[in-house]
Amino acid sequence: MMKVFKLGYAEFCTKDVKALTNYYTSVMGFTLVEEADNGKSYISSGVDHHNIVVAPSDVSHLNKVGWQVGGEMTLQEVRKQLKEQGISSELKTDAEPGISELLELQDPGGTIVNLYKEIDMPTPGYREAGIVPNKLGHIAIGVKNAKETVDFYKHVLGFWETDKIGDLATFLTCNSDHHTLNILQSKRPVMHHIAFELRSFEHHKDSSDKLSKYGLPILWGPSRHTAGHNIASYHKDPDQHYIELFSDLDVYIPELDYMDPRPWHENLPQRPRVWESLSYWGTDFNHDLVGIVMQEEEVKK
């Protein structure tokens, strides 16, 4: 069976390539690896050829998400398996720099998905300036058909379900991170947020100070979430996308179906469950991270 094991990259269409590229290189501290003839910027967090792609467009939005596929199956075999499940896909060669072959398809929620086996690793390393997260951690998307989309990622791409927040959000993972993808019930397709992993609470403090110098306010947090127990804070990029910075995320053990135990867990062992709030500490913020995000994204669309 096919098995996705890593969130590789996110491609954003934007009205201002220069501004969004500058945000990811100067503020986030990633490395611009390549600027293509079609105007795209390919940006690396430190190892892969790209983890963020910025593409010129008349509308700013999340365009596609790349997932790395493991196992012995070739992409041709993966395509055949998808076809047997009634899912159409297109096999592309040299469609993106750094990736010689990929499958492109669409999930039930409308997000373009790229599946690939290998990506070039120029390893530009971690820079000294900027926030410099460890990696791209997860993406949260809102869809009109949450259950169908969740089932697609679980039964087609091999994700595990780790938690829920009420009837709003389902948390999924393709590896040991508590979540690499969140699916939210929404009136229309939107990106709720994209998240990057920090190293510690101290890194949160330093990152918040740097964001303040760039005139980017913290809109929610830092606080510990319920689902995943990560320390998280949120701000906006130049295109008004919500960016989460997080650390201390739960480690999921799929063989045992529980989280690697931590002193702050309510239950030992902490198994997947339904939570009713966002903040584990019970902190109320003036900024409505769920309601305002969905309203703003719907207006923007």
C-alpha positions as CSV (number, residue, x, y, z in Angstrom):
1,M,0.0,0.0,0.0
2,M,1.0,3.6,-0.7
3,K,2.1,5.6,2.4
4,V,2.7,9.3,2.7
5,F,5.3,10.0,5.4
6,K,6.3,13.6,5.1
7,L,4.8,17.1,4.5
8,G,7.2,18.4,1.9
9,Y,6.1,21.8,0.7
10,A,3.3,24.3,0.2
11,E,2.9,26.5,-2.9
12,F,1.3,29.9,-2.5
13,C,0.0,32.1,-5.3
14,T,0.4,35.7,-4.5
15,K,-0.1,39.2,-6.0
16,D,3.3,40.2,-4.7
17,V,6.0,37.6,-5.1
18,K,8.7,40.0,-3.8
19,A,6.9,40.7,-0.5
20,L,6.0,37.1,0.3
21,T,9.5,35.9,-0.8
22,N,11.0,38.6,1.5
23,Y,8.8,37.4,4.4
24,Y,10.0,33.8,4.1
25,T,13.7,34.8,3.6
26,S,14.1,37.8,5.9
27,V,11.5,37.2,8.6
28,M,11.3,33.4,8.7
29,G,15.0,33.0,7.9
30,F,14.7,30.5,5.1
31,T,16.9,30.3,2.0
32,L,15.9,31.3,-1.5
33,V,17.3,28.4,-3.6
34,E,16.0,29.2,-7.0
35,E,14.0,31.8,-9.0
36,A,12.4,30.2,-12.0
37,D,11.7,31.8,-15.4
38,N,8.0,31.6,-14.7
39,G,8.4,33.9,-11.7
40,K,8.2,31.3,-9.0
41,S,10.5,31.5,-5.9
42,Y,11.7,28.2,-4.4
43,I,12.5,28.5,-0.7
44,S,14.2,25.9,1.6
45,S,13.9,25.6,5.4
46,G,17.4,24.1,5.4
47,V,17.7,20.7,3.6
48,D,15.2,20.1,0.7
49,H,15.3,22.1,-2.5
50,H,12.1,23.7,-1.4
51,N,9.5,23.7,1.4
52,I,7.8,26.9,0.3
53,V,7.0,27.9,-3.3
54,V,5.8,31.4,-4.1
55,A,4.1,31.9,-7.5
56,P,2.8,35.0,-9.2
57,S,-1.0,35.3,-9.5
58,D,-3.9,37.7,-9.5
59,V,-5.3,36.1,-6.4
60,S,-3.5,35.2,-3.2
61,H,-4.2,31.6,-2.0
62,L,-2.7,28.3,-1.1
63,N,-2.3,26.6,-4.5
64,K,-1.0,23.1,-3.8
65,V,0.6,20.9,-1.1
66,G,3.5,18.4,-1.7
67,W,3.7,15.1,0.2
68,Q,6.6,12.7,0.1
69,V,5.7,9.0,-0.5
70,G,7.6,6.1,1.0
71,G,7.6,2.4,0.4
72,E,8.7,0.3,-2.6
73,M,5.8,1.4,-4.9
74,T,6.8,3.5,-7.9
75,L,4.7,6.5,-8.8
76,Q,3.3,4.6,-11.8
77,E,2.1,1.9,-9.4
78,V,0.7,4.5,-7.0
79,R,-1.2,6.1,-10.0
80,K,-2.6,2.6,-10.8
81,Q,-3.7,2.1,-7.2
82,L,-5.4,5.5,-7.2
83,K,-7.2,4.7,-10.4
84,E,-8.5,1.5,-8.9
85,Q,-10.0,3.7,-6.2
86,G,-11.7,6.0,-8.7
87,I,-9.1,8.8,-8.2
88,S,-7.6,10.4,-11.3
89,S,-4.1,11.7,-11.3
90,E,-1.5,13.0,-13.7
91,L,2.1,11.8,-13.8
92,K,4.4,14.8,-14.5
93,T,8.2,14.8,-15.3
94,D,10.4,17.7,-14.4
95,A,7.4,19.8,-13.6
96,E,9.1,21.4,-10.6
97,P,12.8,22.1,-10.0
98,G,14.3,19.6,-7.7
99,I,11.6,17.0,-8.3
100,S,12.1,14.8,-11.4
101,E,8.7,13.0,-11.1
102,L,5.5,13.7,-9.3
103,L,1.8,12.7,-9.3
104,E,-0.7,15.6,-9.3
105,L,-4.3,15.1,-8.1
106,Q,-7.0,16.8,-6.2
107,D,-8.3,15.9,-2.8
108,P,-12.1,15.9,-2.2
109,G,-11.9,19.3,-0.6
110,G,-10.4,20.9,-3.7
111,T,-6.7,21.2,-2.7
112,I,-4.2,20.3,-5.4
113,V,-1.9,17.5,-4.0
114,N,1.5,16.6,-5.3
115,L,2.9,13.2,-4.4
116,Y,6.6,12.5,-5.0
117,K,9.3,10.0,-4.0
118,E,12.4,12.0,-4.1
119,I,13.5,15.7,-4.0
120,D,16.9,17.2,-4.5
121,M,18.7,18.2,-1.2
122,P,21.0,21.1,-1.8
123,T,21.1,21.5,2.0
124,P,21.6,25.3,2.2
125,G,21.5,24.9,6.0
126,Y,20.0,27.0,8.8
127,R,20.7,30.7,8.7
128,E,21.6,33.0,11.6
129,A,19.2,35.8,10.7
130,G,15.4,35.6,11.1
131,I,13.2,33.2,13.1
132,V,14.7,30.1,11.5
133,P,12.2,27.3,12.4
134,N,13.2,23.7,12.3
135,K,10.8,22.8,9.6
136,L,7.4,23.1,7.9
137,G,5.2,21.3,10.4
138,H,1.6,21.2,9.3
139,I,-1.2,22.8,7.3
140,A,-4.8,23.4,8.3
141,I,-7.4,23.6,5.6
142,G,-11.1,24.3,5.7
143,V,-13.4,22.3,3.3
144,K,-17.1,21.9,2.7
145,N,-17.0,18.1,2.9
146,A,-14.8,17.5,5.9
147,K,-15.7,13.8,6.5
148,E,-15.1,12.9,2.9
149,T,-11.8,14.7,2.9
150,V,-10.7,13.1,6.2
151,D,-11.6,9.7,4.8
152,F,-9.5,10.4,1.7
153,Y,-6.3,11.1,3.7
154,K,-6.9,8.2,6.0
155,H,-7.9,5.5,3.6
156,V,-6.1,6.6,0.4
157,L,-2.9,8.3,1.6
158,G,-2.5,6.3,4.9
159,F,-2.9,9.0,7.5
160,W,-3.8,8.4,11.1
161,E,-6.4,10.4,13.0
162,T,-5.1,11.7,16.3
163,D,-7.6,14.1,17.8
164,K,-10.6,16.3,17.1
165,I,-11.9,19.7,18.3
166,G,-15.6,19.4,18.6
167,D,-17.3,19.0,15.2
168,L,-15.0,21.6,13.7
169,A,-11.5,20.1,13.2
170,T,-9.9,16.7,12.7
171,F,-6.2,16.2,13.3
172,L,-4.3,13.8,11.0
173,T,-0.7,12.7,10.8
174,C,1.5,10.7,8.4
175,N,4.4,10.3,10.8
176,S,5.2,10.6,14.5
177,D,4.2,14.3,14.8
178,H,0.8,14.6,16.4
179,H,-0.5,16.3,13.3
180,T,0.8,17.1,9.8
181,L,-2.7,18.1,8.5
182,N,-5.8,19.6,10.0
183,I,-9.2,19.3,8.2
184,L,-11.8,21.9,9.3
185,Q,-15.5,22.0,8.3
186,S,-16.0,25.3,6.4
187,K,-18.5,26.9,4.1
188,R,-15.9,26.9,1.3
189,P,-12.3,25.8,0.6
190,V,-9.8,28.0,2.6
191,M,-6.4,27.7,4.3
192,H,-6.9,28.1,8.0
193,H,-3.1,28.3,8.7
194,I,0.3,26.9,8.0
195,A,2.7,26.0,10.8
196,F,6.4,25.9,11.4
197,E,8.2,24.1,14.3
198,L,10.4,26.1,16.7
199,R,12.9,24.5,19.1
200,S,11.7,25.7,22.5
201,F,9.6,28.2,24.5
202,E,12.8,30.4,24.5
203,H,12.7,30.3,20.7
204,H,9.1,31.5,20.9
205,K,10.2,34.5,23.0
206,D,13.0,35.4,20.6
207,S,10.6,34.9,17.6
208,S,8.0,37.2,19.1
209,D,10.6,39.9,19.7
210,K,11.7,39.6,16.0
211,L,8.1,39.7,14.7
212,S,7.6,42.9,16.8
213,K,10.6,44.5,15.1
214,Y,9.1,43.7,11.7
215,G,5.7,45.2,12.8
216,L,4.0,41.8,12.8
217,P,1.8,41.5,15.9
218,I,1.1,38.2,17.7
219,L,-2.6,37.7,17.3
220,W,-3.1,34.6,19.5
221,G,-0.8,33.0,22.1
222,P,1.7,31.9,23.0
223,S,-0.5,29.3,24.7
224,R,-0.6,25.5,24.9
225,H,-3.2,24.0,22.6
226,T,-5.4,21.1,23.7
227,A,-5.1,18.8,20.6
228,G,-1.4,18.1,20.3
229,H,-0.4,20.1,23.4
230,N,1.9,22.3,21.4
231,I,2.9,25.7,22.6
232,A,1.6,27.9,19.7
233,S,1.3,31.5,18.6
234,Y,-0.2,33.0,15.4
235,H,0.6,36.1,13.3
236,K,-0.1,37.0,9.6
237,D,2.2,37.1,6.6
238,P,2.0,39.9,4.0
239,D,-0.9,38.1,2.2
240,Q,-2.8,37.9,5.5
241,H,-2.4,34.1,5.8
242,Y,-2.3,32.9,9.4
243,I,1.2,31.6,10.4
244,E,1.5,29.4,13.4
245,L,4.8,29.0,15.2
246,F,4.8,26.0,17.6
247,S,7.0,23.8,19.8
248,D,6.5,20.9,22.2
249,L,4.1,19.0,19.9
250,D,2.9,15.6,21.1
251,V,4.6,12.6,19.6
252,Y,2.2,10.0,18.3
253,I,2.9,6.2,18.5
254,P,0.6,4.6,15.9
255,E,1.4,1.1,17.1
256,L,0.0,1.9,20.5
257,D,-2.5,4.6,19.4
258,Y,-1.5,7.0,22.1
259,M,0.9,10.0,22.6
260,D,4.3,9.5,24.1
261,P,3.5,10.4,27.7
262,R,4.2,13.9,29.1
263,P,3.6,15.3,32.6
264,W,1.0,17.8,31.3
265,H,-1.3,15.1,29.7
266,E,-4.7,14.9,31.3
267,N,-4.8,11.1,30.8
268,L,-2.0,8.6,30.9
269,P,-1.7,7.3,28.3
270,Q,-3.2,10.2,26.3
271,R,-5.2,8.6,23.5
272,P,-6.9,10.4,20.6
273,R,-10.0,12.2,21.8
274,V,-12.4,15.0,21.2
275,W,-11.5,18.4,22.7
276,E,-13.9,21.3,23.1
277,S,-11.5,24.3,23.3
278,L,-8.3,25.5,21.7
279,S,-6.3,26.5,24.8
280,Y,-5.2,23.8,27.3
281,W,-4.4,26.6,29.8
282,G,-7.9,28.0,29.5
283,T,-6.6,31.3,28.3
284,D,-9.1,33.5,26.5
285,F,-7.8,35.8,23.7
286,N,-9.6,38.7,22.2
287,H,-8.7,37.4,18.8
288,D,-11.1,34.6,17.7
289,L,-8.7,32.2,16.0
290,V,-11.4,30.1,14.5
291,G,-14.4,32.4,13.8
292,I,-12.4,35.4,12.5
293,V,-10.2,33.3,10.3
294,M,-13.1,31.6,8.6
295,Q,-14.9,34.9,8.1
296,E,-11.9,36.7,6.7
297,E,-10.9,33.9,4.4
298,E,-14.4,33.7,3.0
299,V,-14.5,37.4,2.3
300,K,-11.1,37.2,0.6
301,K,-12.2,34.4,-1.6
